Amino acid sequence: MFHFVTKGGNPLRKWLKDKRESIGLTHEEVAAESGIQRAYYTMIENGTRNPSVEVSKKIANVIGFSWTIFFENKSN
């Protein structure tokens, strides 16, 4: 369902970027509506940081997906 692309050894969350762009939001807008810093959101989308459950729920609410996707097993 969701694809992970490796970027420098980290899983780029392409699904998150695609979902965000499909609703026309910028990193800054998602971050502001989620109550987090833009840089932190960017790291989450790039796969260099993993969000807490609380932050996952906030981002999911803003963008419109199930927050649990951040915690699903990425192996085949």
Summary of the structure (lengths in Angstrom):
residues: 76
radius of gyration: 11.4
end to end distance: 11.7
largest distance: 34.1
contacts: 184
relative contact order: 0.18
helix: 55%
strand: 8%
